[in-house]
Amino acid sequence: MADNYLEKRYNECFGGSRTKVKRVGPTLDDLLLRNRSQRGYLKSYVVSRDELLRIVAVNTRLASGCNQQALRFRLVTRDSGADRVLPLIKMGAALPELHLPLPGTEPEAFIVVCSTQAESKLIDIDLGISAQSMLLKAVEMGLGGLVIGAFDHAKLKEALQLPLEPLLVIAIGKGAEKIELVPIAETDSHAYYRNNGTHYVPKVKLEDLVIQ
């Protein structure tokens, strides 16, 4: 088969010229910029189980170390146990004086990520891929979220009667916070902070990320 067979067939079918396709929807850069850790949510927006299912569905298309696909997900909404999850998680560890989330902005929908296998390097890699991908999907849907690693594992397992060990909790909702990125040098403080109602997140500049 000739090397340019596909190109020839394309030209035969579409007249020899490739028309530029107009982009529909946000780019990956747009989604990444909007995907900020939300620690406050609008109570007026109730996340449905169907929305959580759409977010978890990305996992059917993700890479997995050795293709183990060991992650499993419990969906929790306002009507299915959110009140049991909230007391068992901690948010905003770098701002303990604020006692986040602020009253009236608590998340009311969660995805609890579990595993059918003991935690390992491969499971942790899968966990990172999964969490980021689900948050990007949430952003695409007009929502936001927060990856929560600080929670009472034993009590959460008991409260939700989970058959597997919980590894992460991801809060999902309509974000109520204003968040801005701040470029910094690698030697500057990485701690996030708040000023006049805006949450600032330092991010190391590209030139400091690249090893010379």
Secondary structure, DSSP 4 states (H G I P E B T S, - for coil): --TTHHHHHHHHHHTT-PPPPPP-S--HHHHHHH--B---B-TT----HHHHHHHHGGGGGS--GGG---EEEEEE-TTTTHHHHGGGB---TT-GGG-SSPTT-----EEEEEESS---HHHHHHHHHHHHHHHHHHHHTT-EEEEE--B-HHHHHHHTT-SSEEEEEEEEE-B--EEEEEEE-TTS----EEETTEEEEEEE-HHHHS--
